[in-house]
């Protein structure tokens, strides 16, 4: 169930001469009364906010040291002290984060208060009685973080994932076996809008170096917070094991049960404390989980200003340049924004085509270098030709196109190229994916990793089967946008952009238009949103009857449709959202099932501060 409201206000002044004095007195009285009410409300909310903020944040954690699980470990012939030591390591890590930690055993579960945070980690055995007490605790308003093979065994014997399914609505589908070689070690990556990811470098992947099979789940109820992927390959929807389907790639979820909330991850607890390159990421994930459980609310800005995901269709023109015309025409007909990365040496031969591209509002012209050669070992003079001169030629031949994006041949990018791109006035580069799905800004240049399969891959693996290619595109688009990432569908003038082959691109564009989850943007549109978003500050506090959300626009220009998500897992349903600025338009949509509200501020003035009041109690 969703609700949406548009809030606006306006004022009118009476201009009837005979009643001007009376009207002025009445207006003055109303203004004074209204001002007094506003001052009272602001005072009440701010006073309540500062007074109650410490109470709305839990600073203690309860860790279950399960005696029932310790006995099960003994039955397995394993040392229960290893389990106990893992919990001790977790406790030490949590204490470093500023939380108080205490251990309990099963007999103490009924004593838990409704506002406590309970961690149940690596608990492979829990009796029916213990499970009922845990579920009652959550249902009454508690929070639990649990993991891995939670209660796979009970006094009824081996029950598998039944206890997890009953609590979360996840459905067990099998195991991801422990990797046999380093090539089979999967990555995990967080969804950008996840409330658990507040402390994480957005979309940064980490190796899931596990020694145990990982349980896999399917769900129609919850959007995963963590995903498994194999970004070493061109097909990001696949895992190192080809049998893993995108819908089974979730590795972590959050949800509600009764009045309370839970977070579940599919991997064992040692990943949170084990030394290695992935340790900082898992530490910050643990911090994010605790912050989510400790606070009444969590705010997360949309990664692309007014979009939580994007689809970017681009074309490279190193061969058969004349086929660019079909791509331009298709973009215009479908009203889908695209980017044409052009080889400057070829553009010199097609001035009419370049001018047509520049005259189409949906088409962005970018550089694909001057001559399409490897650029990582060129001299300064040749590098200048490929980067700076190519931009000059494309601007000249198109009749004035503003070229801001660069697509390196072979996706190569080194320090010398980076420096030359910055000095040449480029704002972004579309390059090979590294370790994050979110664009990174380095020395003023946005680096956008290509997350998606280009058509060259299809010529090798799918043999130009239109149905197979379209299905692969559909799966990849869904997977990447589920991560709130930018899916890039890259085609070439001599491959999928060639004559009859472009019919598949048309079919894909029609598919995007038919599904409101997808937001086609070109490179310039993405970068503009990134640029504005990085200079907007967002924070929130909880008062007696309202949440107070503070927005500060540090940009020198107006910002339109600024959107963010307000998660309220430990609070009551949002009833109303409005600005303290008269006339400001605020739209909001509430998702009751997942306990969040998406809020859009239509206009943020330059260097303006705004407070939104999200009412949760009458």
N, C-alpha and C positions, 0 to 999 in steps of 0.2 A: 504494500500500500504506500502510495506517495502523495504528498501534498505540495502544492506550489502556490506561492503568493507573490504579487508584485506590490511593493510599497512605495508610495509617492505622496507628496503633499504639496499644496499650493495655497496662496493667500490672495484675497481680492480686497480692494479698497472701494468703498462707496463714493461716488462722485455726484450725488444729487445735491445741488446747492443749498436747498432749504433745510437739509438735515445734516449739514457738514459738521457743525459744532457738536451736536449730540453724537453723531457717528464717531467723531474724534475722541470724545470722552469714553464712549463704550469701547472703542478700539484700544485706547490706552489702558483701560481697566483690564481688558482681556489679555493684553500683552503682559501687564504686570502679574496677573494671576498665572498666566502660562509660564512666565519666566520663573516665578516662585516654585511652581510645580517641577519644572525642569531642574532647577537648582537643588530642590529637595531630593528628587530622584537620583541625580548624579551623586549628591552627598551620601545618600543612603547606600547606593550601589558601591561607590568607592570605599566608604567606610566599612561596609560589609565585606568587600573584597579583601581588603588588607587584614581584616579581623579573622576571616574564615579561611584564607588561603592555606595557612599551615595545617588546618584541620582537614582540608580536602586532599592533602597529599599524604599517603601512607609512607612511613619511614622504617617499617619493620617487616621482616620476612620470616615466614615459618617454613622450615624444611622438614619433610617427613623422612625420618630414618626408619624404613619399614622393617620391622622384625619378621613379618611374614615373608618378605622378599629375601631377607638374609637366610632364612631357612630354605627357601627354594634354591638359592645359590649353593647352599651346602648339598642339596639333593642333586644338583647338577655336577657336583664334584669340584666346585669353584670356591675360592677363598672369599667369604663374605666381607672380609676386611678391605678388599679391593673396592667393593661397592661403597663401603663406608668412607674410604679415603677419597673417592670421587666426590662424594657429597661434601666432605670437609674442604676439598679444593674449591668447589662451587661457593661454599659459605665464605671462604676467605676472599674470593673474587667479589662477592656481593658486598662484603664489609668494606672493601676498598672503594666501593661506589658510594659509601656513606649510609648504608642501611644497617639496622640492628638485625641480627639473625639468631633464631633459637631453633633447636631441634625438638621434634616431638615424635612419639610412636603412636601406633594405631589406637591404643586405649585413650589417647588424649584428643582424638578427632572431634568428639562431641563438645569439647570445650572451646572450639574455635569461634571467634566472633564473626559477625556477618561482614565486617569491613576488612578482614585480614587478607593477606596475600599468602597463599599456600603453594609451595613448590613440591611436586611429586615427580622425582626424576629416577629413571631406570628401575622403577618398581615393577618387576616382572611377575609378582604374585601379590594379589590383594583379595581378601575374602569378600564374600557377598556383603557381609555386615559392614566391612570397611568401605566398600564401594558405595553402599547406601548412605553412609554417614558423609562421605565426600560429596556425593550428589546433593544431599540435603544442604550442606554448607554452601555450595555454589548457588543452588536454587534460592536460598535465603538472602543472597546478595554478595557472596564471597567471590574471590578471584583465585583461579588455579592455573599454574603453568606446569604442563606435564609433557612427557615425551616418549618416543621410541615404543617399545613393546609393553605399553602400560597395561598391567593386569591381564597379560596373555594367559596367565594361569590363575585359578582360584580354587576354592574348596570343591568346586564342581569339576575339577580337572582342567585340561587345556581348553580354553575358550577362544583363543586367538584374539582378533580385534573386536570381539563383541562388546566389550566394555567401552572401548573408544567410540564405536558406532552408536551405542545407546546414548552417549553424552553429547556427541558432536554432529550426528547425521552424516559423517564421512562413511564411505563404503570401501572396505578392503578389497583390493583386486589382485594382490600378489606382492612379491618382493623384488627389489633391485639387489641382485647378488653382490657380495663384496668383490671389488675389482681384482682381476687376475694380473693385469699389467697396468702401468702408469697411464696408458692410453684410455683405459676404461674408467679412470677416476672422473666422476662428473663434477661440474661446478654447481653451486647454488647462487642465486641472485635474488635480491629483494624487489618486490613491486614498489614503484616509486611513491605511490599514494598510500602505502601501508602505514597504519598507525604505529607499527613496531619498528619502523625504519627511521625514526626521527634523528637518531644518532649516527646513522650509517652514511658513508659516502654514497650518494644516490646511484642505485643500480650497479654497485661494484660487485663483481663476482668473487667467489672464494671456492677453493678446492674442497670437496667433501671427502676428505681422506678417511674413510671409514673402514673398520675391520669386521663389520657385521652386516648381514643383509638389511636393507632399508625397506620397511613396509610402505607400500604404495596404495593410495586411496583415490577414489572417484567421488565427486560430489556435485550436486546441483544446488546446494544450499549456501555454499560459502565460496568466496573469491580467495584463492591462495595468497598468502603474504610472501612466501618463498617458493621458488621454482628450481627444478633441476634442468640443466641444459648442457650442451657440448659446444661452446662457441669456437672451438678449434676448427669446426667444419663450416661450410657455406650454408648448411641447413640447420638453423638454430632451433627448430622445433624438435629435433631428434636428440636422443641421449646417446652416450657411448654405446649403449645397448640398443640396437635398432628397433627392438620390440616395444620400447617405452613410448606410449602415445602421449600427445600433448596434454590431454585431459587427465593423465595420470602423473603429470610432472610436478604436482604440488609437493612441497616439503615442509610447509608450515602454514597454519591457519589461526584465525581468531574467531570467536563467536560468543553467543550468549546461551545461558541455560537458566530458565526461570528469571529471577531478578539479578543473577550474577553473570560472570564472564569467565572465559577460559582462553588459553593459548596452547596449541599443541604443535610440536615439531617432531619429525620422523627420525631424527638422528640421536645417537646416545650422548650422554652428558660430557664425556671426555673431550668432545670437540670444543667445549667452551673454555677449557683450561690447558689443553695440550699445546706444547710449544711448537712454533712453526709459523710460516708466513700467513696462515689463515687465522691465527689466534686473535689479532686485533679486531678482525671483522666479527668473529663469534662473540668476543667480549662486548662489542658495541651492540650486537643483536640482543644479548642478555640485558644490557642496560636499557635498550628500547622496550623490551618486554616488561621490565619492572616499572619503567615510566608510564607505560600504558596502563598497567594494573594499579599504579599508585595515584593517578590523577583522575579527577572528575571528567576532564575533557582533554582532547588532543586536537591541535590544528595542523593541517598539512596543505600547503599551497599546491595548486595544480602545477605540474612541471612546466607547462607551456602556456602560462598566463590564463587562458580560458579553455585550454584543452588538456585532458589527462593522457591523451595518446595522439599519435599522428601517423598518417600514411603519406609517404613521399615517393612519387613516381618520377624517375629521371631517365634521360637518354644520353648515351655517349655516341659521338659521331666520327670515330676514327676511320670508318670505311663507309662507302655509299652515302655520302653526305646528303645527297639529294632526297633521301628517304626521310629526312627531318620534316619535310613538308607534310607528310601523313600524320606525324606525331603532333604537329602544331594544329592541324585541322581537327584531329580527334579531341585534343584538349579543349579547343574552342567549342566544339559541338556538345561535348559532355559537361562543359563548365567545370572542369577539374584542373586545379593549378598543378603545373609541372615545371621541371627544370631541364633545359637543354644544355648539356656540357659540350661545348663546341671546340673542335680543333681549328685554331686560328688560320693555319696555312690553307685549309680547305675552305674556310669561310670567305677568303679572298676571292674565290672563284664563284661565289653565289651571293652577290650583293642583294638581289631581289628577295631571295629566301630569308636572308638575315633581317632585312627590313620588315618582312611580313612577321617574322617571329617577334620582333620588338613591338610591333603594333598590336599583338594579341595580349590583352590584359592578364590572361591566365598563364602566360609563358614567361618564365625567367631564363635569361641567358647567363650561363656560367662558362668558365674556361676549363677546357680539358687539355691545356698546354698548347704550345705553338705547333709542335710536330709529332707529339705522341711517342717520345722516346724515354728511356729510363733516365731519371733525373737525379739520382742519389750520388753520382760521381761527376757531375758536370762542372765546368769552369764557371767563374763568376759571370763572364760574358754570356755563355750559353744559358746559364740559369736565368739571367735577366731576360733573355729572348723568350724562353719558355713561359715565364710567369708574368713579367711586366709587359713585354711586347705583345703577348697574346691578348692581354686585356685591352690594350690600346687598339689593336686590330678589330677585335669584336665590337668595341664601342663605335669605332669608325664605320665599319661595314653595316652595322645595324641601324645606323642613324641616331646614335645617342644612348644605347642601352647602358644602364648602370650595372656593371659586372662586379659582384661582390663575393661570388663563390668559386671555389677551385676544386676540381676533381683530379687528383694526381693519376697519371698512367700507372697501372699496376698497383694502385693504392699505396704507393711508397710516400713516406714523409720523413725527412730528417731535419736536423737543426738549421742547416743552411736554407733549405726550402721554407721552413717555418719563418725564418727571419725575413726572407725575400717576400713572402706573402704578406707579412705585416707591413713592411715598408711600401708595398705596392697598393695598399688600400683595400685588400681583401678582408672580409669580416668572418668568413668561415671556410673550412676545408672538409670535404667528404672523403674520409680515409678508411683504412682497414680498421676493423673493430679491435680494440685492445681489451681492457678488463672492466669496462663500465658501459652500460647502455645509455647513460645520460651524457649529453654533450659537455665537454670540459673546456673552460676558457683559460687559455695559456697566453700570457703577455698580450692580451687584447684580441686574440684570434680564437674563435670557437672551433673546436675539433669535434666533428660529428662522426662517430663510428658507423660504418655501413652494417646494419643488422638486417640481414635478409639475403635472399638468393637472387643473383642476376641471371639473365637468360643463357649465358654461356654454360652454366652448370646444367641447365636442362638439355642442351644439345648433347651432353655426355651421358647423363643418367636417365633421362625420360624419353629420349628419341622423338621429340616433337609430338608426343601424344597430347592433344589439346586438353582432354579430360584429366589426364594425370597431372599436367602442368597446372591447370586451374585448381585442382584439388590441393596440390602442394602450396600454391599461393594462398589459398583460403586458410589452410592450417597454419601456415607461418604468420599470416596477418593477424589471426586470432591470438596466437601465442605471444607475439611481440607486443601487441596492443594490450593484452591482459597484464603485461608487465608495466604498462603505461610508457612503453618505449616508442621509438620512431621506426616503423617498418619501412625500409627502403626497397622498392622494386626497381631495379636497374635494368634497362634494356639497351640494345645497340641498334644503330641504323641498319646494320648488315645481318642482324639475327631476328629478334622478335619485332623490330621496327620495320622489317622488310616486307613490302607489298602485302600479300595475303596473311602473313603471320601476325600482322598488327590487329587482326580481328580478335585475337585473344586478349590484347591489351584493352580493347573496347569492352569485351565481356567483363574484364576485371574492374574497369571503371564503373560499369553499370552495377556490379556487385557492391562496390563501395557506396554508391549512391543509395542503394536499397537498404542499407543497414546503418542506423543512426549512431552505432558505436564508433564508426570510423570517421576520421576528420582529415581529409586530404589537404595537405599544405605543400608549398614548395620551399626550397631552402631559405629564401629570403623571409618568407612568412614565419618559419620556425625560428630563425635567428632574431627577428624583430621581437618575438615573444620572449625569448631567452634574455635578450638585452634589457627589456623593461622589467622582467620578473626579478632579476638579480638586484634591483634597487628598490624593492618593496619589502618592508619589514612587517612581520605578522606575529602577534602574540595574543594570549588570552588569560583571563583570570575568572574565578567563579565567585559570585556574590550570593546574597540570600535567595533571591528569586530569579536572578539572571546570570548569564555568562557575559562577561565584557570582553569584546574582541577589539584589539588595537591594530590599526593599519596605518603605516606611514609610507607615503610615496616620495622617494628621494629623487625621482626623475624630474628633468626640466620640462616635461611635457605631460599632457593629460594621458591617462591610461584608461582604456575602455575594457569593460567586461572582465575585471579582475576576479578570479574565482578560486575558492579554497574549500576544503572539506573540514567540517567540525565533527569529530567523533565524540560521542557522549556515552561511553560504555557504562560509567558508574553514576550517571545522572538521569534525570527524568526526561521525558520526550520534549523536544523543542516545540513550543507553541507559536512563537512569533519571532521574527528577526527584523529589526529596523535600525536606522542610523539616527544619531543624535543631531545630525545636520538636517535642517528643514529642507524638503524638496529632493533629498538624495534618493535615488532609486536603488532598491535592493531586491533581488530575486532569490528565492531559496526553494530547494526541493529536499524533502525529508525521506529517508529510507528507514522505515520503522524496523524492518527485519534485521538490518545490519547496524542499526543505531548510529547513523551519521546523517548530517545535513550538509548538502552542497549549497554554498552561498556565493552569489555573484553581485559585486558592486558595479553598477553600470558605468560610472565615471569617477575616477580619482583625479582630483585637480593636481597641478604641479606643486611639489613640495608641501602637500597637504597631509594633515593627520585626521583620522576619522575613528570614532568609537562606535561599534555596533553593539546593540543590546539584544542578546538572544534569550528570550523569556522561556523559562522551563516550568514555572509554577505561577498559578493565578493568585 
